[in-house]
Amino acid sequence: MLKNISLIIVLILFIGCSVKQPYITEYNMKIKEFPKNKISKNCNNKTIKVLQAFSDNTLMSTNMNYVLGKYKQYSFSKSQWSIPVNQMVTLNITNMLNQLDVFKSVQNYKSITKDDYILQSNIIDFKQYFSEDSKSSYVKVTINISLIDYNSNEVIHSKTFSSVINTETQDAYGGVKSFNKAFSEILEDVAQWISVVC
């Protein structure tokens, strides 16, 4: 009897372990390359540190959030970002600044160096929006960027950048394609802005 019970328990455990979990697709951003800035020379001898982007808790995870109608917010169950949104934004801003070559050096937020400037970003919106009937959708990316003097902690300049792009399909993949376009637009605007204000 005890032997039979043990056999049943082993079979239940084996069957439970063999049940497949729902397949989750991970997405990331593929941002275009930025040409080296040959106009702005004011900050060639300055260093800058890019702080990790601030955001609400929903953007500090890999969840892909969407809004249905005016008030309902959900996360896609079978789709997610490869890294948290705030880290993805920080990484791409840092890479963009490195490519521009406006500054002597660009450090990430983990660096212990003392730099001339700090770049602070606040993600205000990074979501896909669906109509109430789910027949149309768009993505909205809104980020506030501030250039701060390290020594005085004074804000040299601050600006909010926003982009809205309609999606080709009403799903997570359509959202990701539009997020790439919207975020690329914002990075282009930030690149022009930083070259002027520095």
Legacy VTK file of the C-alpha trace (Angstrom):
# vtk DataFile Version 3.0
C-alpha trace
ASCII
DATASET POLYDATA
POINTS 198 float
0.000 0.000 0.000
2.766 2.428 0.989
4.643 1.478 -2.166
1.601 2.280 -4.323
1.132 5.682 -2.652
4.794 6.534 -3.235
4.452 5.551 -6.908
1.351 7.771 -7.305
3.160 10.742 -5.716
6.149 10.278 -8.053
3.823 10.100 -11.093
1.979 13.284 -10.029
5.264 15.125 -9.567
6.525 13.903 -12.956
3.338 14.976 -14.763
3.360 18.346 -12.982
6.948 19.035 -14.036
6.267 18.112 -17.654
3.419 20.635 -18.098
4.665 23.369 -20.416
4.609 26.939 -19.171
3.087 29.593 -21.469
5.657 30.807 -24.005
6.721 34.403 -23.331
8.242 36.525 -26.095
10.883 39.033 -25.009
11.378 42.270 -26.935
14.099 44.894 -26.940
14.762 48.228 -28.620
16.798 48.447 -31.824
17.735 52.114 -32.056
19.462 53.572 -35.108
23.085 54.690 -34.958
23.858 58.370 -34.480
26.533 60.171 -36.508
29.305 61.964 -34.642
28.403 65.600 -33.967
30.907 67.836 -35.762
29.334 71.191 -34.880
29.222 71.451 -31.085
32.705 71.810 -29.583
31.755 73.494 -26.294
31.728 70.278 -24.241
34.588 68.376 -25.833
36.609 68.793 -22.640
33.661 68.061 -20.308
32.474 64.769 -18.830
28.901 63.687 -18.179
27.253 60.995 -16.083
23.914 59.537 -17.174
21.766 58.715 -14.148
19.378 55.786 -14.244
16.032 57.019 -15.536
13.377 57.780 -12.942
9.941 56.251 -13.477
6.936 54.907 -11.652
7.012 51.277 -10.497
5.220 49.973 -13.597
8.195 50.986 -15.757
10.797 49.472 -13.449
9.919 45.940 -14.519
9.907 43.983 -17.775
6.105 44.115 -18.012
4.686 45.521 -21.236
1.871 47.743 -20.018
-1.099 48.863 -22.049
-4.171 50.975 -21.426
-7.630 49.976 -22.639
-10.048 52.863 -23.074
-9.604 55.685 -20.597
-8.932 53.981 -17.289
-8.130 50.251 -17.507
-4.461 49.277 -17.378
-3.093 45.782 -17.978
0.117 43.945 -18.864
0.506 41.587 -21.827
0.611 38.033 -20.492
2.816 36.474 -23.194
5.034 39.440 -24.094
7.574 41.392 -22.081
10.651 43.594 -22.439
14.066 41.946 -22.207
15.103 44.429 -19.483
13.082 46.928 -17.391
11.932 49.998 -19.342
13.848 52.503 -17.175
17.094 50.553 -17.707
16.426 50.308 -21.445
15.897 54.073 -21.695
19.053 54.775 -19.671
21.150 52.398 -21.770
20.005 53.903 -25.075
20.505 57.502 -23.932
24.035 56.604 -22.813
24.784 54.877 -26.122
23.416 57.842 -28.078
25.643 60.299 -26.188
28.678 58.084 -26.739
27.996 57.981 -30.475
27.525 61.761 -30.692
30.972 62.305 -29.194
29.921 65.717 -27.832
31.564 65.089 -24.447
35.066 64.060 -23.474
33.600 61.007 -21.785
30.177 59.581 -20.979
29.813 57.584 -17.751
26.933 55.439 -16.613
25.220 55.854 -13.239
27.363 53.155 -11.587
30.579 55.059 -12.212
32.313 56.543 -9.152
33.940 59.318 -11.171
33.264 62.978 -10.478
31.911 64.484 -13.696
31.180 67.987 -14.948
27.561 67.315 -15.822
24.748 64.990 -14.875
22.007 63.966 -17.296
18.785 63.163 -15.486
15.755 61.637 -17.188
12.227 61.091 -15.951
9.983 58.725 -17.914
6.501 60.210 -17.813
4.831 57.808 -20.243
5.879 54.640 -22.041
2.671 52.725 -22.804
0.525 51.368 -25.587
-3.038 52.696 -25.713
-6.012 50.797 -27.139
-9.427 52.143 -28.015
-12.324 50.753 -25.983
-13.238 48.360 -28.824
-9.553 47.382 -29.339
-9.775 48.234 -33.049
-7.027 50.843 -32.940
-3.975 51.580 -30.820
-0.990 53.885 -30.503
2.077 54.194 -28.321
3.102 57.256 -26.382
6.608 57.973 -25.115
7.185 61.073 -22.979
10.508 61.730 -21.244
11.766 64.795 -19.397
15.533 65.364 -19.704
17.586 67.702 -17.492
21.215 68.728 -17.863
22.616 69.488 -14.397
25.872 71.080 -13.293
27.557 68.569 -10.995
29.275 71.093 -8.705
26.391 73.488 -8.145
23.506 71.003 -8.655
21.824 73.682 -10.731
19.695 72.710 -13.718
21.336 74.166 -16.825
18.437 73.259 -19.066
15.409 70.962 -18.938
12.997 69.875 -21.635
10.189 67.353 -22.091
10.212 65.252 -25.255
7.160 63.376 -26.485
6.241 61.187 -29.433
2.991 59.427 -30.386
2.965 56.736 -33.101
-0.008 54.684 -34.323
0.486 50.926 -34.431
0.146 48.841 -37.592
-1.315 45.898 -35.664
-3.297 45.784 -32.430
-0.919 43.596 -30.445
2.335 43.700 -28.493
4.490 43.250 -31.618
2.797 46.183 -33.325
3.414 48.175 -30.163
7.121 47.298 -30.089
7.602 48.456 -33.707
5.931 51.763 -32.889
7.883 52.117 -29.617
11.098 51.823 -31.635
9.978 54.644 -33.933
8.721 56.854 -31.089
11.794 56.391 -28.900
14.113 56.909 -31.895
12.369 60.213 -32.598
12.893 61.285 -29.005
16.570 60.327 -29.058
17.040 62.361 -32.247
15.431 65.378 -30.559
17.555 64.903 -27.426
20.694 64.657 -29.595
19.918 68.007 -31.249
18.973 69.589 -27.920
22.111 68.487 -26.059
24.312 69.756 -28.891
22.722 73.208 -28.555
22.459 73.591 -24.768
25.941 72.251 -23.998
LINES 1 199
198 0 1 2 3 4 5 6 7 8 9 10 11 12 13 14 15 16 17 18 19 20 21 22 23 24 25 26 27 28 29 30 31 32 33 34 35 36 37 38 39 40 41 42 43 44 45 46 47 48 49 50 51 52 53 54 55 56 57 58 59 60 61 62 63 64 65 66 67 68 69 70 71 72 73 74 75 76 77 78 79 80 81 82 83 84 85 86 87 88 89 90 91 92 93 94 95 96 97 98 99 100 101 102 103 104 105 106 107 108 109 110 111 112 113 114 115 116 117 118 119 120 121 122 123 124 125 126 127 128 129 130 131 132 133 134 135 136 137 138 139 140 141 142 143 144 145 146 147 148 149 150 151 152 153 154 155 156 157 158 159 160 161 162 163 164 165 166 167 168 169 170 171 172 173 174 175 176 177 178 179 180 181 182 183 184 185 186 187 188 189 190 191 192 193 194 195 196 197
